[in-house]
Amino acid sequence: MMSHQTVIVLDFGGQYNQLIARRVRECGVYCEVKPYTTPLEQLRAMEPIGFIFTGGPNSVYEAGAPKADPAIFELGVPVLGICYGCQFMAHALGGQVTEAHEDTAREYGKTETYYDTACKLFKGLPERGISWMSHGDYMAKVPEGFALTAHSDACPNVAIADEKRGFYGVQYHPEVNHTEHGVDMIRNFLYEVCGAKGDWTMGDYKESSIKAIREKVGGGKVLLALSGGVDSSVAAALLAEAVGSQLTCVFVDHGLMRKNEGDEVEAAFSKWDIHFVRVDAEARFLEKLSGVSEPERKRKIIGEEFIRVFEEEAKKIGRVDYLVQGTIYPDILESDGVKAHHNVGGLPDDPQFELCEPVKLLYKDEVRVIGRELGLPEGMVERQPFPGPGLGVRCLGAITRDRLEALREADAILRDEFAAAGLEGKVWQYFVSVPDFRATGVRDGVRAFEWPAIIRAVNTVDAMTAEVPELDWALLKKITERILAEVPGICRVVYDLTPKPIGTIEWE
């Protein structure tokens, strides 16, 4: 097997650690994320061509702030420090980091930045652009041997470089989309500074994932929670490739699927050479959710009930050692303070399986690439994202069967009209939500006190940020006319214009 060049992303507690890794992967370079506490000898043994230090919430001058072994700077390996990582490097090499003030160098958000394009990090890039700042400290003194290579109106040392040693530091976050040419800067570091050859692909990721699954599972029996969405489908394909007959895919039809979706999933996976089980669990899920309106509580109930169904199916199969889920990295990020995804924050404390999550460090678009590498049908790879809790998080408030059915029919009309308009594959996600309050309307000259239907459509790359498309007015009118004419119980249709952030993609 080919040995790939390796870049190590050294994590200081930054929220964007896996996003940095994703950017490195985009540039065709293999990388691994390691905690800052990783022993130096272990890092050396990996023979990295470069280090990238992440950001973090701490101040380097505080007691107990995370610090890597300073001997890392004596390995002769290039370093790119980002935000806290930049400050740690400056602090460790004899510079001075101090608290910024509003009238000095405290910066947050999109900031006009000026670059020295003679620096390798900015080679071939414009001399000015927008960078994404998020720092309350700044370098009052840069270490000996470093030059200032970028500045903003508020901060004279936005970027520093010791090009002789291959050490670079930036106060902003090049890994986020808000920084113009940020990925190009990372690419310059990898290729111009570290000498990367671009010898790694997502096909390599597929092969390494299959190998890791085989090593983890061994001769164990595997149960996979299959939703029919792209994440769990790719996880299923990886497991099928890795362990074959050891795998049983269980599709739990919780009664919260879109119109005809359960039948479509069964038809698609019945063609595979795997053990496929469909469980009709609508009654038990709706009973558990009866009277529950708070969305986080819904997700936790659905997550726990999923596990209980899987446990029951496992008993029918016999011994089961692993539960596989299609968890992806945005699920993990959002479950920390935004909303508990049913497969993350919704899991019970006492599952009877060991979890296996083969795509948990990937973003949605990367999962699609892996799906193609595995030979999945394009229709399955491009399947529109659908939350594990299904319509349970789109039927807002306490779920009732009549409102759930109205939601299902309205959503089917929306998807039908988007398809007819040629928007499949052009709009990333679109759906209907129905809240648990009513509005007054007039139907056939008589007062109608019925529900509104909320249309939500977004475009995104990685689900971390999202924009709302400007839909054709005639299309919106046609969808509205059909929903009002064909769906009992709905008297209003509205279009949600909120981007992410501040909204989330789902309507909860």
Secondary structure per residue as TSV (DSSP state, phi and psi in degrees):
chain	resnum	aa	ss	phi	psi
A	1	M	-	360.0	138.1
A	2	M	-	-63.8	137.3
A	3	S	-	-91.7	124.7
A	4	H	-	-97.5	149.0
A	5	Q	-	-60.8	144.9
A	6	T	E	-125.6	134.6
A	7	V	E	-112.0	135.6
A	8	I	E	-103.9	123.4
A	9	V	E	-92.1	109.3
A	10	L	E	-91.0	116.7
A	11	D	E	-91.6	120.9
A	12	F	S	-105.8	23.1
A	13	G	S	93.8	18.2
A	14	G	-	-76.8	147.4
A	15	Q	T	-74.1	-15.9
A	16	Y	T	-105.5	20.4
A	17	N	H	-58.9	-46.2
A	18	Q	H	-74.4	-25.3
A	19	L	H	-67.7	-38.8
A	20	I	H	-60.0	-46.2
A	21	A	H	-59.1	-40.3
A	22	R	H	-62.5	-41.9
A	23	R	H	-62.8	-39.6
A	24	V	H	-62.6	-43.1
A	25	R	H	-60.5	-40.9
A	26	E	H	-57.5	-30.6
A	27	C	T	-86.3	5.2
A	28	G	T	79.5	27.5
A	29	V	-	-124.5	135.5
A	30	Y	E	-73.2	139.9
A	31	C	E	-146.7	159.8
A	32	E	E	-134.8	141.9
A	33	V	E	-93.7	124.4
A	34	K	E	-125.4	143.6
A	35	P	E	-67.2	154.0
A	36	Y	T	-63.2	-17.8
A	37	T	T	-82.0	-3.0
A	38	T	S	-58.8	127.2
A	39	P	-	-55.3	143.2
A	40	L	H	-58.3	-39.9
A	41	E	H	-64.3	-34.8
A	42	Q	H	-66.1	-41.1
A	43	L	H	-65.0	-42.6
A	44	R	H	-62.1	-40.4
A	45	A	H	-63.4	-22.9
A	46	M	T	-77.5	-9.0
A	47	E	-	50.4	55.5
A	48	P	-	-70.5	150.8
A	49	I	S	-90.1	-11.3
A	50	G	E	-170.3	157.7
A	51	F	E	-116.6	143.6
A	52	I	E	-123.0	118.7
A	53	F	E	-88.6	129.7
A	54	T	-	-81.3	172.7
A	55	G	-	-75.1	-174.9
A	56	G	-	-176.9	164.7
A	57	P	S	-84.0	-7.3
A	58	N	S	-91.8	172.3
A	59	S	-	-108.8	132.4
A	60	V	T	-64.8	-24.1
A	61	Y	T	-85.7	-3.8
A	62	E	S	-82.1	148.1
A	63	A	T	-63.9	134.2
A	64	G	T	83.7	2.7
A	65	A	-	-64.7	144.0
A	66	P	-	-65.0	131.4
A	67	K	-	-140.9	131.8
A	68	A	-	-80.9	165.2
A	69	D	-	-59.8	119.2
A	70	P	G	-61.2	-16.8
A	71	A	G	-65.9	-10.3
A	72	I	G	-60.7	-26.9
A	73	F	G	-78.8	-4.8
A	74	E	G	-102.2	4.5
A	75	L	S	-79.4	-11.4
A	76	G	-	75.3	22.7
A	77	V	-	-110.4	133.4
A	78	P	-	-59.5	149.5
A	79	V	E	-132.8	135.8
A	80	L	E	-117.1	114.7
A	81	G	E	-99.0	130.6
A	82	I	E	-114.2	121.5
A	83	C	T	55.9	-111.3
A	84	Y	H	-55.9	-38.3
A	85	G	H	-60.5	-36.6
A	86	C	H	-66.3	-45.0
A	87	Q	H	-65.8	-39.2
A	88	F	H	-60.9	-45.0
A	89	M	H	-60.8	-45.6
A	90	A	H	-61.3	-45.1
A	91	H	H	-62.7	-44.4
A	92	A	H	-68.9	-27.0
A	93	L	T	-100.9	15.4
A	94	G	T	101.7	5.9
A	95	G	-	-82.7	-175.5
A	96	Q	E	-128.8	125.2
A	97	V	E	-112.7	133.0
A	98	T	E	-140.5	167.1
A	99	E	E	-69.1	133.2
A	100	A	-	-85.4	163.2
A	101	H	-	-127.7	162.6
A	102	E	T	-56.5	-32.4
A	103	D	T	-92.8	6.1
A	104	T	T	-117.0	-91.2
A	105	A	T	-136.1	20.3
A	106	R	-	-75.1	127.7
A	107	E	E	-140.3	143.7
A	108	Y	E	-149.5	134.5
A	109	G	E	95.9	-164.4
A	110	K	E	-70.6	125.3
A	111	T	E	-133.9	128.9
A	112	E	E	-67.3	130.0
A	113	T	E	-132.0	145.0
A	114	Y	E	-116.3	127.7
A	115	Y	E	-114.7	144.2
A	116	D	-	-89.1	102.2
A	117	T	T	-75.7	-1.6
A	118	A	T	-75.5	-17.8
A	119	C	S	-75.1	138.3
A	120	K	G	-57.9	-31.8
A	121	L	G	-63.4	-29.2
A	122	F	G	-112.5	17.0
A	123	K	T	-58.0	129.1
A	124	G	T	76.2	8.2
A	125	L	S	-108.1	161.4
A	126	P	-	-61.6	156.7
A	127	E	S	-77.9	-13.5
A	128	R	E	-143.8	154.2
A	129	G	E	-177.0	-179.8
A	130	I	E	-93.9	130.1
A	131	S	E	-119.9	156.7
A	132	W	E	-99.4	112.8
A	133	M	E	-100.8	147.4
A	134	S	E	-159.9	70.1
A	135	H	E	-142.5	137.0
A	136	G	S	-103.6	-7.3
A	137	D	E	-112.6	162.8
A	138	Y	E	-149.9	166.6
A	139	M	E	-87.8	101.6
A	140	A	E	-69.2	-28.0
A	141	K	E	-142.9	127.6
A	142	V	-	-90.4	153.9
A	143	P	-	-65.3	157.6
A	144	E	T	-60.5	137.6
A	145	G	T	94.0	-8.8
A	146	F	-	-97.5	142.9
A	147	A	E	-109.9	152.2
A	148	L	E	-81.0	125.5
A	149	T	E	-121.1	-2.3
A	150	A	E	-159.2	150.9
A	151	H	E	-149.1	163.8
A	152	S	E	-123.1	178.2
A	153	D	S	-64.0	-29.2
A	154	A	S	-97.3	-24.8
A	155	C	-	-129.2	123.4
A	156	P	S	-78.2	-16.4
A	157	N	-	-126.5	60.0
A	158	V	S	-67.6	-31.3
A	159	A	E	-142.2	143.5
A	160	I	E	-130.9	156.6
A	161	A	E	-152.0	134.0
A	162	D	E	-113.8	87.3
A	163	E	T	-69.2	-23.8
A	164	K	T	-63.2	-41.1
A	165	R	T	-94.6	-8.3
A	166	G	T	77.0	31.3
A	167	F	E	-105.0	126.9
A	168	Y	E	-134.5	142.9
A	169	G	E	-138.4	139.6
A	170	V	E	-131.5	138.3
A	171	Q	S	-79.1	-18.9
A	172	Y	B	-96.6	-177.4
A	173	H	-	-113.1	96.8
A	174	P	T	-69.6	-16.6
A	175	E	T	-77.3	-17.9
A	176	V	S	-90.2	152.2
A	177	N	T	-63.6	-25.0
A	178	H	T	-67.1	-21.0
A	179	T	S	-85.6	116.7
A	180	E	T	-66.8	130.5
A	181	H	T	64.0	20.1
A	182	G	H	-61.5	-42.8
A	183	V	H	-65.4	-35.3
A	184	D	H	-62.5	-36.1
A	185	M	H	-65.5	-43.4
A	186	I	H	-63.3	-41.4
A	187	R	H	-61.6	-42.1
A	188	N	H	-60.8	-42.0
A	189	F	I	-60.6	-43.6
A	190	L	I	-68.0	-45.0
A	191	Y	I	-94.3	-40.1
A	192	E	I	-81.9	-31.0
A	193	V	I	-101.5	-50.2
A	194	C	S	-85.9	-13.8
A	195	G	-	74.0	33.8
A	196	A	-	-63.7	146.4
A	197	K	-	-103.2	-11.2
A	198	G	-	69.7	48.8
A	199	D	-	-101.2	23.5
A	200	W	-	-135.7	141.8
A	201	T	-	-134.3	172.0
A	202	M	H	-67.7	-22.6
A	203	G	H	-62.4	-38.2
A	204	D	H	-65.1	-38.4
A	205	Y	H	-60.8	-41.7
A	206	K	H	-58.0	-49.3
A	207	E	H	-63.9	-42.0
A	208	S	H	-67.8	-33.7
A	209	S	H	-65.9	-43.8
A	210	I	H	-61.4	-43.3
A	211	K	H	-62.2	-43.8
A	212	A	H	-65.5	-37.5
A	213	I	H	-63.4	-45.4
A	214	R	H	-60.3	-41.9
A	215	E	H	-67.1	-38.4
A	216	K	H	-72.2	-47.6
A	217	V	H	-78.6	-38.0
A	218	G	T	59.0	-125.9
A	219	G	T	-95.6	12.4
A	220	G	-	-72.0	160.2
A	221	K	-	-91.9	141.8
A	222	V	E	-124.3	133.3
A	223	L	E	-114.0	126.7
A	224	L	E	-112.9	129.0
A	225	A	E	-81.0	99.9
A	226	L	E	-99.4	121.3
A	227	S	-	-99.7	-20.4
A	228	G	S	95.1	-10.1
A	229	G	S	-75.3	170.2
A	230	V	H	-64.7	-35.3
A	231	D	H	-65.6	-51.6
A	232	S	H	-71.5	-29.3
A	233	S	H	-67.2	-42.7
A	234	V	H	-65.7	-41.1
A	235	A	H	-59.4	-41.4
A	236	A	H	-62.8	-43.2
A	237	A	H	-65.1	-40.0
A	238	L	H	-62.2	-44.9
A	239	L	H	-67.8	-38.5
A	240	A	H	-61.7	-40.6
A	241	E	H	-67.5	-36.1
A	242	A	H	-82.6	-44.2
A	243	V	H	-127.7	-4.8
A	244	G	G	50.3	-112.8
A	245	S	G	-65.4	-11.8
A	246	Q	G	-76.0	-6.9
A	247	L	E	-102.1	133.8
A	248	T	E	-122.7	125.0
A	249	C	E	-97.7	123.9
A	250	V	E	-112.3	119.0
A	251	F	E	-101.1	112.0
A	252	V	E	-91.6	109.0
A	253	D	E	-86.0	96.2
A	254	H	-	-86.9	6.1
A	255	G	S	79.9	6.8
A	256	L	-	-116.4	21.4
A	257	M	S	-83.2	163.3
A	258	R	-	-70.7	168.1
A	259	K	T	-56.9	125.2
A	260	N	T	67.2	6.2
A	261	E	H	-69.5	-37.5
A	262	G	H	-59.1	-42.8
A	263	D	H	-65.9	-37.7
A	264	E	H	-65.5	-41.4
A	265	V	H	-62.9	-47.0
A	266	E	H	-60.3	-42.1
A	267	A	H	-63.1	-41.4
A	268	A	H	-66.1	-44.3
A	269	F	H	-87.6	-13.4
A	270	S	T	-67.7	-17.7
A	271	K	T	-82.3	-11.2
A	272	W	S	-85.5	154.4
A	273	D	S	-87.5	62.0
A	274	I	S	-138.4	164.8
A	275	H	E	-83.6	110.2
A	276	F	E	-110.2	128.5
A	277	V	E	-125.8	126.4
A	278	R	E	-105.9	126.9
A	279	V	E	-112.8	120.6
A	280	D	E	-82.7	102.8
A	281	A	-	-122.1	20.8
A	282	E	H	-57.2	-47.8
A	283	A	H	-61.5	-44.9
A	284	R	H	-69.9	-35.7
A	285	F	H	-68.9	-45.2
A	286	L	H	-65.5	-34.1
A	287	E	H	-64.5	-44.2
A	288	K	H	-63.4	-33.0
A	289	L	H	-89.5	-3.4
A	290	S	T	-57.2	123.8
A	291	G	T	78.6	0.8
A	292	V	-	-92.1	120.4
A	293	S	-	-110.1	-28.0
A	294	E	-	-73.1	123.7
A	295	P	H	-61.9	-37.1
A	296	E	H	-64.6	-38.7
A	297	R	H	-66.1	-40.2
A	298	K	H	-55.9	-50.5
A	299	R	H	-59.0	-41.7
A	300	K	H	-67.7	-40.9
A	301	I	H	-62.1	-46.6
A	302	I	H	-64.1	-43.3
A	303	G	H	-59.8	-45.7
A	304	E	H	-67.5	-40.4
A	305	E	H	-67.4	-35.7
A	306	F	H	-53.8	-50.4
A	307	I	H	-60.3	-42.3
A	308	R	H	-63.9	-39.9
A	309	V	H	-62.8	-43.3
A	310	F	H	-63.2	-38.9
A	311	E	H	-61.2	-42.2
A	312	E	H	-64.4	-41.4
A	313	E	H	-68.1	-33.8
A	314	A	H	-62.6	-39.5
A	315	K	H	-62.4	-34.4
A	316	K	H	-69.8	-34.2
A	317	I	H	-78.2	-32.7
A	318	G	-	114.8	-152.6
A	319	R	-	-62.7	128.9
A	320	V	-	-128.2	129.8
A	321	D	-	-102.9	-29.3
A	322	Y	E	-133.6	142.3
A	323	L	E	-110.5	123.1
A	324	V	E	-100.2	134.6
A	325	Q	-	-128.9	151.6
A	326	G	-	-89.9	38.9
A	327	T	-	-61.9	133.8
A	328	I	-	-118.1	169.7
A	329	Y	H	-64.1	-40.5
A	330	P	H	-58.4	-30.3
A	331	D	H	-59.5	-43.9
A	332	I	H	-68.0	-44.2
A	333	L	H	-60.4	-48.6
A	334	E	H	-69.8	-26.2
A	335	S	H	-71.3	-14.3
A	336	D	T	-94.8	77.2
A	337	G	T	102.6	-9.4
A	338	V	T	-104.8	-68.0
A	339	K	-	-154.9	142.9
A	340	A	-	-79.9	107.1
A	341	H	-	-65.1	141.7
A	342	H	T	-57.9	-28.5
A	343	N	T	-93.3	5.6
A	344	V	T	-122.4	-82.6
A	345	G	T	-72.5	-13.5
A	346	G	T	-89.4	-3.9
A	347	L	S	-72.2	144.2
A	348	P	-	-71.1	165.3
A	349	D	S	-77.6	-15.9
A	350	D	-	-125.6	48.5
A	351	P	-	-63.4	146.3
A	352	Q	S	-92.9	19.4
A	353	F	S	-131.5	159.6
A	354	E	E	-90.6	133.7
A	355	L	E	-78.5	143.9
A	356	C	E	-130.7	118.6
A	357	E	-	-129.6	84.7
A	358	P	T	-71.7	-14.6
A	359	V	T	-118.4	20.6
A	360	K	T	-70.9	-15.0
A	361	L	T	-101.5	9.9
A	362	L	-	-106.8	156.3
A	363	Y	-	-96.6	164.6
A	364	K	H	-54.8	-46.0
A	365	D	H	-66.1	-31.9
A	366	E	H	-69.7	-36.7
A	367	V	H	-60.3	-39.8
A	368	R	H	-62.6	-40.5
A	369	V	H	-61.1	-45.0
A	370	I	H	-61.4	-40.3
A	371	G	H	-57.7	-42.4
A	372	R	H	-67.6	-38.9
A	373	E	H	-60.9	-30.9
A	374	L	T	-85.5	-4.0
A	375	G	T	81.0	20.8
A	376	L	-	-68.4	148.8
A	377	P	-	-58.4	144.2
A	378	E	H	-59.5	-36.9
A	379	G	H	-61.3	-33.3
A	380	M	H	-77.5	-40.5
A	381	V	H	-63.1	-40.1
A	382	E	T	-94.4	11.6
A	383	R	-	-54.7	132.7
A	384	Q	-	-61.4	136.3
A	385	P	-	-54.7	139.8
A	386	F	-	-143.7	124.7
A	387	P	-	-65.7	146.8
A	388	G	T	-53.3	-42.1
A	389	P	T	-71.2	-1.7
A	390	G	G	59.0	-142.3
A	391	L	G	-67.8	-7.2
A	392	G	G	-61.0	-28.9
A	393	V	G	-96.8	-2.1
A	394	R	T	-107.0	-16.8
A	395	C	B	-90.0	88.9
A	396	L	-	-70.6	143.4
A	397	G	S	78.6	-162.8
A	398	A	S	-67.6	130.4
A	399	I	-	-77.1	132.7
A	400	T	-	-122.9	150.6
A	401	R	H	-62.1	-39.0
A	402	D	H	-67.8	-40.1
A	403	R	H	-73.4	-34.7
A	404	L	H	-62.4	-41.5
A	405	E	H	-67.8	-39.1
A	406	A	H	-61.8	-42.4
A	407	L	H	-60.7	-45.5
A	408	R	H	-60.8	-43.4
A	409	E	H	-70.7	-41.3
A	410	A	H	-64.1	-40.8
A	411	D	H	-65.1	-38.1
A	412	A	H	-63.0	-40.2
A	413	I	H	-63.2	-45.3
A	414	L	H	-57.5	-48.9
A	415	R	H	-65.9	-36.5
A	416	D	H	-62.6	-45.3
A	417	E	H	-73.6	-33.3
A	418	F	H	-64.6	-40.1
A	419	A	H	-64.2	-44.8
A	420	A	H	-63.2	-29.6
A	421	A	T	-85.4	1.4
A	422	G	T	74.1	26.0
A	423	L	-	-95.9	-5.1
A	424	E	B	-61.0	128.3
A	425	G	T	83.1	-10.3
A	426	K	T	-102.8	-32.0
A	427	V	B	-107.0	128.2
A	428	W	S	-64.9	-44.7
A	429	Q	E	-151.7	140.9
A	430	Y	E	-151.6	140.0
A	431	F	E	-164.0	175.1
A	432	V	E	-117.5	141.5
A	433	S	E	-118.8	148.1
A	434	V	B	-126.9	116.3
A	435	P	-	-78.5	170.7
A	436	D	S	-96.6	28.6
A	437	F	-	-124.8	159.3
A	438	R	-	-112.3	159.1
A	439	A	E	-131.5	153.7
A	440	T	E	-82.1	131.0
A	441	G	E	-134.2	-178.0
A	442	V	E	-127.6	121.4
A	443	R	E	-129.3	120.2
A	444	D	T	57.1	38.1
A	445	G	T	76.2	6.6
A	446	V	E	-121.9	143.8
A	447	R	E	-56.8	130.3
A	448	A	E	-117.6	119.9
A	449	F	E	-107.1	90.6
A	450	E	E	-134.1	-179.1
A	451	W	E	-86.9	151.8
A	452	P	E	-85.8	155.6
A	453	A	E	-113.4	128.5
A	454	I	E	-105.0	118.3
A	455	I	E	-88.5	131.3
A	456	R	E	-126.9	126.0
A	457	A	E	-137.6	136.1
A	458	V	E	-141.8	153.5
A	459	N	B	-118.0	136.7
A	460	T	-	-157.1	168.2
A	461	V	S	-104.7	-49.2
A	462	D	S	-121.8	7.9
A	463	A	S	70.2	3.0
A	464	M	S	-82.8	-34.8
A	465	T	S	-132.0	156.7
A	466	A	B	-152.9	145.2
A	467	E	B	-117.0	154.3
A	468	V	-	-94.8	123.7
A	469	P	-	-72.1	150.2
A	470	E	-	-86.2	96.1
A	471	L	-	-76.9	150.8
A	472	D	-	-60.1	133.0
A	473	W	H	-61.4	-39.0
A	474	A	H	-64.1	-36.0
A	475	L	H	-65.2	-46.5
A	476	L	H	-61.2	-39.6
A	477	K	H	-65.4	-40.7
A	478	K	H	-65.6	-43.7
A	479	I	H	-59.6	-44.4
A	480	T	H	-60.7	-47.5
A	481	E	H	-59.8	-42.5
A	482	R	H	-68.0	-44.5
A	483	I	H	-61.2	-46.3
A	484	L	H	-65.8	-31.3
A	485	A	H	-85.3	-31.0
A	486	E	H	-107.2	-16.5
A	487	V	S	-110.9	108.0
A	488	P	T	-60.8	136.3
A	489	G	T	97.0	-3.9
A	490	I	E	-116.1	128.0
A	491	C	E	-122.7	-2.1
A	492	R	E	-143.9	149.6
A	493	V	E	-131.7	129.4
A	494	V	E	-128.3	157.8
A	495	Y	E	-117.2	122.7
A	496	D	-	-82.0	121.6
A	497	L	-	-101.9	9.7
A	498	T	-	-81.1	124.0
A	499	P	-	-79.3	170.8
A	500	K	B	-112.0	127.4
A	501	P	T	-70.1	162.7
A	502	I	T	-98.7	-21.7
A	503	G	S	-75.7	168.0
A	504	T	-	-100.0	173.6
A	505	I	S	-69.0	-46.3
A	506	E	S	-74.7	162.8
A	507	W	-	-109.9	96.3
A	508	E	-	-130.0	360.0
